[in-house]
Amino acid sequence: MKGTLAVIALALIAAPGAAQDLQSQEVVVTASRIEQDGYQRDMPAVGLRRTADFLVQEVTIRGDSRDPKQRASEIRQMLQKAVQMAGQNGVQLAYGDYILTPLTMDNLDEVTLSDDNRPDSQKIDFLVKAQLAGKEGGAAAQKRIESYVEAVPEVGRAQMDESGDSSLSIVGPDQYRLQIGDKVMDDARALSAKMGPSYAVSIEGLNMPVMWTHAGPSEVMLYIPYKLIIVPKP
């Protein structure tokens, strides 16, 4: 068992070279790392369950003024107001489908204007985030986002609305690798004790990247797709 745990410790230190480094970047929980990096793994029974860092809501600013220049200007002006008002309303803005980038006054132009589903209508999609901290749960965070969306004033015929269901995000999932490994090893020790001295436990796959999934309304499960194997000792 000591030899097995030594192998585990080495596996935890060795990070996969081909995977994206997510020690500090923020990711959306619904965006699967399996889809992004091409991994095909099953979710194991043991992982780290924790409160997500943010509740994330996609919002859309739409405009349908007849003149294209006026329409684009109204949408962009409303986006600018949205950025200016975010801090005072207790929310943050971001954009991105997988890794999130903060939306600020310095990068407004990086959010693209696209055609809407109606003639003479265009839109901009971005994300509003409310931090999940302390005793404040998902319902309170959702209310804060809703209040913010209502507070941003319309510009001309441009208006902002929530789009779809909210999701969660977590900052730097790879930073939890050692904590996940501790839980896996605790489980391995417990199983080994139950099986008795005639059996050994080995663990494979702890060099794989940290992955994530929903675990509750405001919680995520972080895990490494390992395999735990119990074999009889020779």
SERO-4910 file (N, C-alpha, C, O; in steps of 0.05 Angstrom, whole numbers):
BEGIN
 pado doro    nc1    nc2    nc3   cac1   cac2   cac3    cc1    cc2    cc3    oc1    oc2    oc3
  Met    A     17    -24      0      0      0      0     17     25      0     11     45    -13
  Lys    A     40     24     15     58     48     15     69     53    -12     72     76    -21
  Gly    A     77     31    -27     87     34    -53     66     46    -72     73     63    -89
  Thr    A     42     37    -69     20     48    -86     16     78    -81     13     93   -100
  Leu    A     16     86    -55     12    115    -49     35    132    -59     31    155    -66
  Ala    A     59    120    -60     82    135    -71     78    140   -101     83    162   -111
  Val    A     67    120   -115     61    123   -143     40    144   -147     41    160   -166
  Ile    A     20    144   -129     -1    164   -131     10    192   -128      2    210   -143
  Ala    A     28    196   -108     39    223   -104     54    233   -128     52    256   -135
  Leu    A     68    215   -142     82    223   -166     62    230   -188     66    249   -204
  Ala    A     41    215   -190     20    220   -210      7    247   -206      1    261   -225
  Leu    A      3    255   -180     -9    280   -175      9    303   -183     -1    324   -192
  Ile    A     35    300   -180     53    321   -187     55    325   -217     59    347   -227
  Ala    A     53    303   -232     57    304   -261     31    313   -274     11    299   -275
  Ala    A     31    338   -285      8    349   -299     10    342   -328     32    341   -339
  Pro    A    -13    336   -342    -12    329   -370     -3    353   -388    -14    375   -385
  Gly    A     16    348   -405     27    369   -421      9    380   -442     10    404   -449
  Ala    A     -9    363   -453    -26    372   -475    -51    387   -465    -63    401   -481
  Ala    A    -58    385   -440    -83    398   -430    -78    427   -425    -56    436   -420
  Gln    A   -100    443   -425    -98    471   -419    -92    475   -390   -103    461   -373
  Asp    A    -76    494   -384    -69    501   -356    -91    518   -344    -94    541   -352
  Leu    A   -106    506   -325   -128    521   -313   -123    524   -283   -140    519   -267
  Gln    A    -99    534   -277    -92    540   -249   -106    565   -239   -111    568   -215
  Ser    A   -112    584   -257   -123    609   -249   -147    619   -266   -161    636   -258
  Gln    A   -150    607   -290   -171    616   -308   -198    606   -299   -201    585   -287
  Glu    A   -219    622   -306   -246    615   -298   -260    600   -321   -258    608   -344
  Val    A   -274    579   -314   -288    563   -334   -317    560   -326   -325    561   -303
  Val    A   -334    557   -347   -362    552   -343   -366    522   -338   -355    506   -353
  Val    A   -382    515   -318   -384    487   -310   -399    471   -332   -392    447   -336
  Thr    A   -418    483   -346   -432    468   -367   -414    463   -391   -421    446   -408
  Ala    A   -392    478   -394   -374    473   -416   -355    451   -408   -337    455   -392
  Ser    A   -358    428   -421   -343    404   -412   -314    405   -422   -309    411   -446
  Arg    A   -295    400   -405   -267    398   -413   -263    374   -431   -245    374   -448
  Ile    A   -280    354   -428   -278    330   -446   -283    339   -475   -269    331   -493
  Glu    A   -303    357   -479   -309    366   -505   -287    384   -516   -280    384   -540
  Gln    A   -275    400   -498   -255    419   -507   -228    406   -513   -215    413   -532
  Asp    A   -220    386   -496   -193    375   -499   -193    346   -511   -172    335   -515
  Gly    A   -217    336   -516   -219    310   -530   -216    286   -512   -210    264   -522
  Tyr    A   -219    288   -486   -216    265   -468   -242    249   -468   -264    261   -469
  Gln    A   -240    223   -466   -263    205   -464   -260    189   -439   -249    167   -439
  Arg    A   -272    199   -417   -269    186   -391   -295    186   -376   -312    204   -379
  Asp    A   -299    165   -359   -322    164   -342   -317    178   -316   -294    180   -307
  Met    A   -338    188   -304   -336    202   -278   -333    182   -256   -350    164   -253
  Pro    A   -313    184   -239   -309    165   -217   -328    172   -194   -342    192   -194
  Ala    A   -328    155   -173   -345    159   -150   -335    180   -131   -351    193   -117
  Val    A   -309    185   -130   -297    203   -111   -287    228   -124   -273    227   -145
  Gly    A   -293    251   -112   -284    276   -122   -287    297   -100   -292    291    -77
  Leu    A   -282    322   -108   -284    344    -89   -309    360    -95   -312    372   -116
  Arg    A   -327    361    -76   -352    376    -79   -349    403    -64   -340    403    -41
  Arg    A   -355    425    -78   -351    451    -66   -371    471    -79   -382    465   -100
  Thr    A   -375    493    -65   -392    515    -76   -377    527   -100   -353    532    -99
  Ala    A   -392    532   -122   -381    545   -145   -372    574   -138   -381    584   -117
  Asp    A   -356    585   -154   -347    613   -149   -368    633   -158   -371    654   -145
  Phe    A   -382    628   -180   -401    648   -190   -426    633   -202   -424    611   -213
  Leu    A   -448    647   -199   -472    640   -215   -469    657   -241   -463    681   -240
  Val    A   -474    644   -264   -469    657   -289   -495    657   -306   -508    636   -309
  Gln    A   -502    680   -316   -526    683   -332   -520    697   -358   -508    718   -359
  Glu    A   -527    684   -380   -523    697   -406   -545    718   -410   -568    713   -403
  Val    A   -537    741   -420   -556    762   -427   -552    771   -456   -530    767   -467
  Thr    A   -572    783   -467   -572    792   -495   -582    820   -497   -603    827   -486
  Ile    A   -567    837   -510   -576    864   -517   -585    863   -546   -569    857   -564
  Arg    A   -610    869   -551   -621    869   -578   -629    897   -586   -638    913   -570
  Gly    A   -627    902   -612   -636    928   -623   -648    924   -650   -638    907   -666
  Asp    A   -669    939   -656   -682    936   -683   -689    962   -696   -707    964   -711
  Ser    A   -672    983   -690   -676   1008   -704   -671   1003   -734   -654    987   -742
  Arg    A   -686   1017   -751   -685   1011   -780   -658   1018   -792   -647   1003   -808
  Asp    A   -646   1040   -783   -620   1048   -794   -598   1031   -782   -596   1030   -757
  Pro    A   -581   1017   -798   -561    999   -787   -541   1013   -769   -533   1002   -748
  Lys    A   -532   1037   -776   -512   1051   -759   -524   1060   -733   -512   1057   -712
  Gln    A   -549   1069   -733   -563   1077   -708   -567   1052   -691   -564   1053   -667
  Arg    A   -575   1030   -703   -580   1005   -689   -555    996   -674   -555    989   -651
  Ala    A   -533    995   -689   -507    986   -677   -498   1005   -655   -488    996   -634
  Ser    A   -502   1031   -659   -494   1051   -639   -511   1048   -614   -499   1050   -592
  Glu    A   -537   1043   -616   -553   1040   -592   -546   1015   -576   -545   1016   -552
  Ile    A   -540    993   -590   -532    968   -577   -506    972   -562   -503    964   -539
  Arg    A   -487    985   -576   -460    989   -564   -462   1009   -540   -448   1005   -520
  Gln    A   -479   1029   -542   -482   1048   -520   -494   1034   -495   -486   1039   -473
  Met    A   -513   1016   -500   -526   1002   -478   -506    983   -465   -505    979   -441
  Leu    A   -489    970   -482   -468    953   -471   -449    969   -454   -440    959   -432
  Gln    A   -442    993   -462   -424   1009   -446   -437   1016   -420   -424   1015   -399
  Lys    A   -463   1023   -420   -477   1029   -395   -477   1004   -376   -474   1006   -352
  Ala    A   -481    980   -389   -481    956   -373   -455    951   -359   -454    943   -336
  Val    A   -433    956   -373   -406    953   -361   -402    973   -338   -392    967   -317
  Gln    A   -411    998   -343   -407   1019   -323   -423   1014   -298   -414   1022   -276
  Met    A   -446   1001   -300   -464    997   -277   -459    970   -263   -471    966   -242
  Ala    A   -442    953   -273   -440    926   -262   -430    927   -233   -442    915   -215
  Gly    A   -408    941   -228   -396    941   -201   -415    951   -180   -417    940   -158
  Gln    A   -429    973   -186   -447    985   -166   -472    967   -160   -486    972   -141
  Asn    A   -476    948   -178   -499    930   -174   -490    902   -164   -505    883   -164
  Gly    A   -464    900   -157   -455    875   -145   -451    852   -163   -453    829   -155
  Val    A   -447    857   -189   -443    836   -208   -417    841   -225   -406    863   -224
  Gln    A   -409    821   -239   -386    824   -258   -395    815   -285   -414    799   -288
  Leu    A   -382    824   -306   -388    817   -333   -365    801   -346   -342    805   -339
  Ala    A   -372    784   -364   -352    768   -378   -362    759   -405   -385    763   -412
  Tyr    A   -344    747   -421   -353    734   -446   -335    710   -450   -314    707   -439
  Gly    A   -345    691   -467   -331    667   -473   -349    643   -469   -367    643   -452
  Asp    A   -344    621   -485   -360    597   -483   -349    576   -464   -364    560   -453
  Tyr    A   -323    577   -459   -309    557   -443   -293    571   -421   -299    569   -397
  Ile    A   -271    584   -429   -256    600   -411   -267    629   -411   -269    640   -433
  Leu    A   -273    640   -388   -286    666   -387   -265    689   -385   -245    687   -372
  Thr    A   -271    710   -400   -254    734   -400   -270    757   -389   -292    762   -398
  Pro    A   -259    772   -369   -274    795   -358   -281    815   -380   -264    821   -397
  Leu    A   -305    825   -380   -314    846   -398   -311    873   -385   -324    878   -365
  Thr    A   -295    890   -396   -289    917   -384   -292    938   -406   -297    932   -429
  Met    A   -288    963   -397   -289    985   -416   -266    983   -437   -268    995   -458
  Asp    A   -245    969   -430   -222    967   -448   -225    947   -470   -211    948   -490
  Asn    A   -244    928   -467   -246    907   -488   -275    904   -499   -283    882   -507
  Leu    A   -290    925   -498   -318    924   -507   -320    915   -537   -338    901   -544
  Asp    A   -300    923   -553   -301    917   -581   -297    888   -587   -302    878   -609
  Glu    A   -287    872   -567   -282    844   -571   -308    828   -571   -309    805   -579
  Val    A   -330    840   -561   -356    827   -561   -369    834   -588   -375    857   -593
  Thr    A   -374    814   -604   -383    819   -631   -413    823   -633   -429    812   -618
  Leu    A   -421    840   -652   -448    845   -659   -457    825   -680   -443    821   -700
  Ser    A   -479    811   -676   -488    790   -695   -517    795   -703   -532    809   -689
  Asp    A   -525    782   -725   -553    784   -734   -571    769   -714   -564    748   -704
  Asp    A   -595    780   -710   -615    767   -693   -633    750   -711   -628    747   -734
  Asn    A   -654    739   -699   -672    721   -714   -694    736   -728   -713    724   -738
  Arg    A   -692    763   -728   -712    779   -743   -698    798   -762   -675    805   -758
  Pro    A   -712    806   -784   -700    825   -802   -695    852   -788   -710    859   -770
  Asp    A   -674    866   -796   -667    892   -785   -663    890   -755   -671    909   -740
  Ser    A   -652    868   -745   -648    865   -716   -620    853   -712   -613    834   -726
  Gln    A   -606    863   -692   -580    853   -685   -578    850   -655   -595    860   -640
  Lys    A   -557    835   -646   -554    830   -618   -525    827   -609   -508    823   -626
  Ile    A   -521    829   -583   -495    823   -571   -501    805   -547   -518    812   -530
  Asp    A   -487    783   -545   -489    765   -522   -465    767   -504   -442    769   -514
  Phe    A   -469    767   -478   -447    766   -459   -458    754   -433   -481    745   -432
  Leu    A   -441    753   -412   -448    739   -387   -448    758   -364   -431    776   -362
  Val    A   -467    755   -346   -468    769   -320   -463    749   -298   -475    727   -297
  Lys    A   -444    755   -280   -436    737   -259   -442    749   -231   -437    773   -227
  Ala    A   -453    732   -214   -457    740   -186   -441    721   -168   -445    697   -171
  Gln    A   -425    731   -150   -408    714   -134   -424    698   -114   -443    709   -102
  Leu    A   -417    673   -111   -429    656    -91   -410    654    -67   -389    641    -69
  Ala    A   -417    666    -45   -399    667    -22   -415    666      4   -438    676      4
  Gly    A   -403    655     25   -416    655     51   -443    640     50   -445    618     38
  Lys    A   -463    652     62   -489    639     64   -507    645     41   -529    635     39
  Glu    A   -498    663     23   -515    671      1   -515    648    -20   -494    641    -30
  Gly    A   -538    638    -26   -541    616    -45   -547    626    -73   -546    649    -79
  Gly    A   -554    606    -90   -560    612   -118   -584    630   -122   -584    646   -141
  Ala    A   -605    627   -105   -629    643   -109   -623    673   -104   -632    690   -119
  Ala    A   -607    679    -84   -600    707    -79   -582    718   -101   -585    741   -109
  Ala    A   -564    702   -111   -546    711   -133   -563    715   -158   -558    735   -173
  Gln    A   -582    698   -163   -599    702   -187   -616    727   -184   -620    741   -204
  Lys    A   -625    733   -160   -641    757   -156   -624    782   -161   -633    802   -172
  Arg    A   -598    781   -153   -581    804   -157   -576    808   -187   -575    831   -196
  Ile    A   -574    787   -202   -570    789   -231   -595    801   -244   -594    819   -261
  Glu    A   -619    791   -235   -644    801   -246   -647    831   -241   -656    846   -258
  Ser    A   -641    839   -217   -643    868   -209   -624    885   -226   -631    907   -234
  Tyr    A   -601    875   -231   -581    889   -248   -592    892   -276   -591    914   -288
  Val    A   -602    870   -288   -612    871   -315   -634    892   -318   -636    907   -338
  Glu    A   -652    893   -298   -674    912   -299   -664    941   -295   -676    960   -305
  Ala    A   -641    945   -281   -631    971   -275   -617    985   -298   -616   1009   -300
  Val    A   -606    969   -317   -592    981   -340   -612    995   -358   -630    981   -368
  Pro    A   -609   1021   -363   -629   1035   -379   -627   1028   -409   -605   1024   -420
  Glu    A   -650   1027   -422   -650   1022   -451   -639   1047   -466   -641   1069   -456
  Val    A   -628   1041   -489   -618   1063   -506   -633   1061   -533   -629   1041   -548
  Gly    A   -649   1081   -539   -665   1079   -564   -683   1054   -564   -699   1051   -546
  Arg    A   -679   1038   -584   -695   1013   -586   -679    989   -576   -688    966   -580
  Ala    A   -656    993   -565   -640    971   -553   -650    964   -526   -657    982   -510
  Gln    A   -652    938   -520   -660    929   -494   -645    904   -486   -636    889   -503
  Met    A   -642    899   -460   -627    876   -450   -645    857   -435   -661    866   -419
  Asp    A   -642    831   -440   -658    810   -427   -640    786   -421   -619    782   -434
  Glu    A   -648    771   -401   -635    745   -396   -640    726   -418   -661    727   -431
  Ser    A   -621    708   -423   -623    689   -444   -617    661   -434   -594    655   -427
  Gly    A   -637    643   -433   -632    616   -425   -629    613   -394   -634    632   -380
  Asp    A   -621    589   -386   -618    583   -358   -591    592   -348   -572    594   -363
  Ser    A   -589    597   -322   -563    604   -310   -546    580   -307   -555    557   -308
  Ser    A   -520    585   -304   -501    563   -300   -482    571   -277   -487    590   -262
  Leu    A   -461    556   -274   -441    561   -253   -413    564   -265   -409    554   -288
  Ser    A   -395    576   -251   -367    577   -260   -349    572   -236   -357    577   -213
  Ile    A   -325    563   -243   -305    559   -222   -278    570   -232   -271    566   -255
  Val    A   -264    583   -214   -238    595   -221   -216    575   -215   -213    566   -192
  Gly    A   -199    570   -235   -175    553   -230   -181    525   -221   -171    517   -200
  Pro    A   -196    509   -236   -202    482   -226   -177    465   -222   -178    447   -204
  Asp    A   -156    469   -237   -132    453   -233   -118    457   -206   -102    440   -197
  Gln    A   -124    479   -193   -111    484   -167   -121    465   -145   -109    463   -124
  Tyr    A   -143    450   -151   -154    432   -131   -144    403   -135   -154    384   -123
  Arg    A   -124    399   -153   -115    372   -159   -106    357   -134   -114    334   -131
  Leu    A    -90    369   -117    -80    355    -93   -102    348    -73   -102    327    -61
  Gln    A   -122    366    -71   -144    361    -53   -161    337    -63   -170    320    -48
  Ile    A   -164    336    -89   -179    313   -101   -163    287    -96   -174    267    -89
  Gly    A   -136    289   -100   -119    266    -96   -121    256    -67   -121    232    -62
  Asp    A   -122    274    -48   -124    266    -20   -150    250    -15   -149    229     -1
  Lys    A   -172    258    -27   -197    244    -24   -196    216    -37   -206    197    -26
  Val    A   -183    215    -60   -180    189    -74   -164    170    -57   -171    146    -54
  Met    A   -142    180    -45   -124    162    -29   -138    154     -3   -134    131      6
  Asp    A   -154    172      9   -169    164     33   -188    142     27   -191    123     42
  Asp    A   -201    144      4   -220    123     -5   -205     97    -10   -215     75     -3
  Ala    A   -182     98    -22   -166     74    -28   -157     61     -2   -158     36      0
  Arg    A   -149     77     18   -141     65     43   -164     51     57   -161     29     68
  Ala    A   -188     64     56   -211     52     69   -219     25     56   -226      6     69
  Leu    A   -218     25     29   -225      0     15   -204    -21     20   -211    -45     23
  Ser    A   -179    -14     21   -158    -33     27   -161    -46     54   -158    -70     58
  Ala    A   -168    -29     74   -173    -40    101   -196    -59    102   -196    -79    116
  Lys    A   -217    -53     87   -241    -70     86   -235    -97     73   -245   -118     81
  Met    A   -217    -96     52   -212   -121     37   -193   -140     52   -194   -164     48
  Gly    A   -177   -129     71   -159   -146     86   -132   -148     74   -127   -138     52
  Pro    A   -113   -161     88    -85   -162     80    -80   -179     55    -58   -178     44
  Ser    A    -99   -194     46    -95   -211     22    -98   -196     -4    -94   -208    -26
  Tyr    A   -106   -170     -3   -112   -155    -27    -95   -129    -27    -88   -119     -7
  Ala    A    -90   -120    -51    -76    -95    -55    -93    -76    -72   -110    -85    -88
  Val    A    -89    -50    -68   -104    -30    -83    -85    -14   -100    -64     -4    -90
  Ser    A    -91    -10   -126    -75      7   -143    -93     28   -156   -117     23   -160
  Ile    A    -81     50   -163    -96     72   -175    -83     81   -201    -59     85   -202
  Glu    A    -99     83   -222    -89     92   -248   -104    117   -257   -127    121   -250
  Gly    A    -90    135   -271   -103    158   -284   -102    184   -269   -114    204   -278
  Leu    A    -88    186   -246    -87    211   -232    -70    232   -246    -68    255   -236
  Asn    A    -57    225   -268    -43    245   -284    -62    259   -304    -53    277   -318
  Met    A    -87    250   -305   -106    263   -323   -115    290   -312   -111    295   -288
  Pro    A   -126    307   -329   -133    334   -320   -158    334   -302   -174    316   -304
  Val    A   -160    355   -286   -184    358   -269   -208    364   -287   -206    380   -306
  Met    A   -230    352   -281   -255    356   -296   -276    365   -276   -271    366   -252
  Trp    A   -300    371   -286   -320    383   -269   -349    377   -279   -353    371   -302
  Thr    A   -368    378   -260   -396    375   -267   -413    388   -246   -403    394   -224
  His    A   -438    392   -251   -457    403   -231   -461    383   -209   -462    359   -214
  Ala    A   -463    392   -184   -468    375   -162   -492    385   -145   -499    372   -126
  Gly    A   -504    407   -153   -526    419   -138   -532    446   -150   -518    455   -168
  Pro    A   -552    460   -140   -559    487   -150   -536    507   -150   -535    524   -168
  Ser    A   -519    505   -131   -496    524   -129   -470    509   -124   -450    522   -116
  Glu    A   -469    483   -128   -445    467   -123   -435    453   -148   -450    447   -166
  Val    A   -409    448   -148   -396    433   -169   -381    409   -158   -373    409   -134
  Met    A   -377    389   -174   -360    367   -167   -335    368   -185   -337    367   -209
  Leu    A   -312    369   -172   -286    369   -187   -275    341   -183   -274    330   -161
  Tyr    A   -265    329   -205   -256    302   -203   -234    297   -224   -231    311   -243
  Ile    A   -218    276   -219   -199    266   -238   -208    238   -247   -215    222   -230
  Pro    A   -209    232   -272   -220    207   -282   -201    183   -277   -189    173   -296
  Tyr    A   -198    176   -252   -179    154   -244   -194    127   -245   -218    126   -247
  Lys    A   -178    106   -243   -189     79   -239   -176     67   -215   -152     67   -212
  Leu    A   -193     56   -197   -183     42   -173   -187     12   -177   -209      3   -183
  Ile    A   -165     -2   -175   -165    -31   -180   -157    -47   -156   -136    -41   -143
  Ile    A   -173    -66   -148   -167    -84   -125   -159   -111   -136   -175   -124   -151
  Val    A   -136   -121   -128   -126   -146   -138   -116   -163   -115   -106   -152    -95
  Pro    A   -117   -190   -117   -106   -207    -95    -75   -206    -96    -63   -205   -117
  Lys    A    -63   -205    -73    -34   -205    -71    -24   -233    -79    -37   -253    -73
  Pro    A     -1   -234    -93      9   -260   -101     18   -277    -77     27   -299    -81
***
